Amino acid sequence: MRKKIVFLTGAGVSAESGVPTFRDSGGLWEGYNVEDVASIEGWYRNPKLMLDFYTDRRRAMMSVEPNAAHRAIAKLEEKYDVVVVTQNVDDLHERGGSTNVIHLHGELAKVCSSRDKETCIKVLPYEIPLKMGDKADDGSQLRPYIVWFGEAVPNIQRALEEVASADIFVVVGTSMQVQPAASLIFASRAEQNYIIDPNTPREVGRLGVNIRVIQKKATEGMAELLEILMQP
Ligand code: OAD
């Protein structure tokens, strides 16, 4: 029987690919106040600003590549059942080779209806800008398929079930400041728990005693973990 490893990843896993994290930049995200560009109120207030902002984020995806941490996570599929629960909206886990990725906060590659977010979902190539007047099949304005503050997190139940059934649970590169994602750590019943982050989050103590902290960047920490987990 193959063991199951569940990863919970955040912005830190993509940092070495050149995607900026959220809270390492003094509260600003690419120069914007997070509430203005990442909340449903922001969308109601100024949809054009949101569309332009996400068009820029989508375009930025074309010049980034998965790093060694994404690839190491994918390599573990040779020996384990691996599920990646990610808060990231980039597709670097998939491009790094992971085949089972649950996106908690949506995906930059996709757009959806602004009337009913879980409908009319489709992939829009990164080079195509998202503009006012672009319509979903239900006639509403197309919007980014992103979970904004103030919105439900549809994949949280699936993620909870995966974490609760993990043999090995690994947290990589998240400050665990955003709920409900952060509470996933309390669902772990795994025999081995690891945290990889150069700045260990304070929530770490609550995971229990059988936790190993690898206080390193994602690429270095994942190289270390790969050695441990791929031992014959
Ligand atoms: P944060 O920016 O809050 O946290 C990034 C974490 O990555 C911190 O703990 C850093 O110490 C760590 N870090 C930085 N560089 C790293 C590296 N090279 N290797 C490993 N770790 C590194 O990002 P998240 O926790 O992902 O939500 O943020 C959670 C959510 O807040 C995001 O998904 C987003 C944001 O608002 C939405 O947009 C809904």
Boltz pocket constraint, residues with backbone or C-beta under 6 A from the ligand:
constraints:
  - pocket:
      binder: B
      contacts: [[A, 9], [A, 10], [A, 11], [A, 12], [A, 13], [A, 15], [A, 16], [A, 21], [A, 22], [A, 23], [A, 24], [A, 34], [A, 38], [A, 87], [A, 88], [A, 105], [A, 147], [A, 148], [A, 149], [A, 172], [A, 173], [A, 174], [A, 175], [A, 176], [A, 177], [A, 178], [A, 196], [A, 197], [A, 198], [A, 199], [A, 200], [A, 201], [A, 216], [A, 217], [A, 218], [A, 219]]
      max_distance: 6.0
